[in-house]
Amino acid sequence: MGTNYLFHRYYLVMKSSAEQLFSVLFDLSFSYHLSIFYIIHLWEAVAFYSSTVLQLLVLTLQ
């Protein structure tokens, strides 16, 4: 139960963080006329970071 609870909490935190970040990036793209490719690269960096944190969490729990 503990592991499932931790994963669920992690998922909720990452989901809300991703939604907030996406809205911020979306606002930035309109405010500063950033290219969509720049936004996509930022999004990829965030996805890489979140998957790395998840892998570390899995290794810690093993």
N, CA, C and O of each residue as an XYZ file, in Angstrom:
248
protein
N       0.820     -1.192      0.000
C       0.000      0.000      0.000
C       0.864      1.257      0.000
O       0.527      2.243     -0.655
N       1.981      1.224      0.734
C       2.836      2.397      0.821
C       3.398      2.817     -0.522
O       3.421      4.002     -0.853
N       3.858      1.825     -1.306
C       4.442      2.132     -2.604
C       3.397      2.704     -3.544
O       3.654      3.699     -4.222
N       2.217      2.088     -3.596
C       1.150      2.599     -4.455
C       0.749      4.012     -4.049
O       0.482      4.858     -4.903
N       0.709      4.262     -2.755
C       0.351      5.598     -2.276
C       1.392      6.625     -2.725
O       1.038      7.714     -3.176
N       2.675      6.277     -2.602
C       3.731      7.198     -3.020
C       3.665      7.478     -4.515
O       3.801      8.625     -4.940
N       3.456      6.440     -5.309
C       3.361      6.637     -6.752
C       2.156      7.500     -7.104
O       2.229      8.351     -7.990
N       1.044      7.272     -6.403
C      -0.156      8.065     -6.670
C       0.091      9.528     -6.324
O      -0.289     10.418     -7.084
N       0.723      9.782     -5.184
C       1.032     11.161     -4.786
C       1.988     11.799     -5.795
O       1.808     12.950     -6.191
N       2.997     11.046     -6.200
C       3.953     11.565     -7.184
C       3.237     11.913     -8.478
O       3.492     12.956     -9.080
N       2.323     11.015     -8.908
C       1.594     11.255    -10.149
C       0.769     12.534    -10.048
O       0.762     13.343    -10.977
N       0.075     12.722     -8.928
C      -0.764     13.913     -8.771
C       0.074     15.189     -8.767
O      -0.303     16.195     -9.369
N       1.216     15.135     -8.078
C       2.090     16.318     -8.026
C       2.626     16.644     -9.412
O       2.611     17.802     -9.830
N       3.104     15.620    -10.130
C       3.659     15.852    -11.455
C       2.588     16.315    -12.432
O       2.851     17.144    -13.303
N       1.376     15.777    -12.285
C       0.290     16.177    -13.193
C      -0.065     17.645    -12.988
O      -0.198     18.393    -13.956
N      -0.217     18.056    -11.738
C      -0.566     19.452    -11.494
C       0.584     20.376    -11.895
O       0.352     21.463    -12.423
N       1.831     19.942    -11.646
C       2.984     20.751    -12.041
C       3.041     20.886    -13.555
O       3.313     21.968    -14.075
N       2.788     19.796    -14.258
C       2.838     19.831    -15.712
C       1.744     20.736    -16.271
O       1.976     21.479    -17.224
N       0.554     20.674    -15.679
C      -0.532     21.533    -16.155
C      -0.209     23.003    -15.923
O      -0.455     23.844    -16.788
N       0.343     23.311    -14.754
C       0.708     24.699    -14.470
C       1.817     25.166    -15.405
O       1.767     26.271    -15.944
N       2.815     24.311    -15.589
C       3.937     24.680    -16.445
C       3.473     24.880    -17.884
O       3.922     25.804    -18.562
N       2.579     24.020    -18.346
C       2.101     24.146    -19.717
C       1.358     25.468    -19.903
O       1.511     26.129    -20.930
N       0.556     25.851    -18.910
C      -0.159     27.121    -19.035
C       0.814     28.300    -19.019
O       0.619     29.281    -19.736
N       1.868     28.199    -18.194
C       2.881     29.261    -18.170
C       3.603     29.349    -19.512
O       3.802     30.439    -20.047
N       3.993     28.198    -20.050
C       4.682     28.192    -21.342
C       3.779     28.716    -22.447
O       4.233     29.410    -23.356
N       2.497     28.380    -22.361
C       1.544     28.846    -23.360
C       1.422     30.368    -23.294
O       1.387     31.043    -24.323
N       1.358     30.902    -22.063
C       1.292     32.361    -21.899
C       2.568     33.026    -22.409
O       2.520     34.067    -23.064
N       3.703     32.412    -22.100
C       4.981     32.974    -22.556
C       5.063     33.006    -24.073
O       5.576     33.962    -24.655
N       4.557     31.965    -24.707
C       4.656     31.899    -26.158
C       3.857     33.027    -26.806
O       4.229     33.528    -27.867
N       2.747     33.427    -26.159
C       1.970     34.534    -26.712
C       2.552     35.884    -26.303
O       2.554     36.828    -27.094
N       3.044     35.974    -25.073
C       3.554     37.258    -24.588
C       4.827     37.670    -25.308
O       4.994     38.830    -25.684
N       5.726     36.705    -25.497
C       7.031     37.036    -26.064
C       7.214     36.511    -27.483
O       8.304     36.599    -28.049
N       6.145     35.965    -28.054
C       6.184     35.450    -29.426
C       7.303     34.431    -29.617
O       8.008     34.435    -30.626
N       7.445     33.562    -28.623
C       8.443     32.508    -28.756
C       7.991     31.517    -29.817
O       6.796     31.302    -30.019
N       8.945     30.930    -30.475
C       8.590     29.948    -31.488
C       8.080     28.674    -30.820
O       8.448     28.367    -29.686
N       7.250     27.956    -31.516
C       6.670     26.729    -30.977
C       7.758     25.686    -30.752
O       7.621     24.833    -29.875
N       8.838     25.741    -31.532
C       9.922     24.770    -31.356
C      10.632     24.980    -30.030
O      11.042     24.016    -29.383
N      10.778     26.228    -29.624
C      11.386     26.525    -28.330
C      10.527     25.970    -27.207
O      11.044     25.398    -26.248
N       9.212     26.138    -27.324
C       8.289     25.614    -26.318
C       8.383     24.090    -26.257
O       8.377     23.507    -25.173
N       8.470     23.451    -27.418
C       8.550     21.990    -27.454
C       9.837     21.512    -26.780
O       9.823     20.513    -26.061
N      10.948     22.215    -27.006
C      12.204     21.822    -26.357
C      12.107     21.977    -24.843
O      12.606     21.127    -24.105
N      11.483     23.033    -24.376
C      11.284     23.191    -22.935
C      10.423     22.061    -22.393
O      10.701     21.514    -21.326
N       9.380     21.717    -23.129
C       8.480     20.649    -22.695
C       9.222     19.318    -22.626
O       9.008     18.544    -21.693
N      10.088     19.038    -23.594
C      10.882     17.809    -23.578
C      11.810     17.776    -22.371
O      11.998     16.724    -21.760
N      12.387     18.913    -22.026
C      13.269     18.971    -20.859
C      12.493     18.649    -19.589
O      12.990     17.938    -18.716
N      11.278     19.171    -19.488
C      10.454     18.890    -18.306
C      10.088     17.412    -18.253
O      10.115     16.807    -17.180
N       9.747     16.824    -19.396
C       9.398     15.404    -19.441
C      10.598     14.544    -19.037
O      10.445     13.561    -18.312
N      11.779     14.914    -19.505
C      12.992     14.173    -19.139
C      13.242     14.272    -17.637
O      13.585     13.281    -16.991
N      13.068     15.469    -17.087
C      13.288     15.669    -15.651
C      12.312     14.830    -14.834
O      12.710     14.184    -13.864
N      11.044     14.834    -15.217
C      10.055     14.092    -14.436
C      10.293     12.585    -14.535
O      10.107     11.870    -13.551
N      10.700     12.095    -15.702
C      10.967     10.656    -15.821
C      12.210     10.275    -15.021
O      12.271      9.180    -14.461
N      13.200     11.165    -14.961
C      14.398     10.892    -14.168
C      14.058     10.823    -12.689
O      14.543      9.941    -11.980
N      13.226     11.748    -12.219
C      12.814     11.737    -10.815
C      12.049     10.462    -10.503
O      12.235      9.870     -9.439
N      11.193     10.035    -11.419
C      10.425      8.805    -11.208
C      11.355      7.593    -11.140
O      11.157      6.713    -10.303
N      12.357      7.537    -12.003
C      13.317      6.430    -11.967
C      14.081      6.407    -10.651
O      14.308      5.338    -10.086
N      14.482      7.577    -10.158
C      15.179      7.646     -8.872
C      14.275      7.189     -7.738
O      14.726      6.531     -6.801
N      13.003      7.540     -7.826
C      12.049      7.114     -6.807
C      11.904      5.598     -6.808
O      11.846      4.974     -5.748
N      11.845      5.009     -7.991
C      11.736      3.552     -8.097
C      12.977      2.876     -7.516
O      12.867      1.898     -6.776
N      14.159      3.401     -7.855
C      15.398      2.819     -7.334
C      15.477      2.944     -5.812
O      15.982      2.049     -5.135
N      14.980      4.048     -5.288
C      15.011      4.255     -3.837
C      14.097      3.271     -3.121
O      14.413      2.804     -2.027
N      12.972      2.961     -3.736
C      11.989      2.098     -3.083
C      12.333      0.618     -3.194
O      11.760     -0.204     -2.478
N      13.254      0.270     -4.077
C      13.590     -1.150     -4.232
C      14.440     -1.657     -3.093
O      14.809     -2.832     -3.073
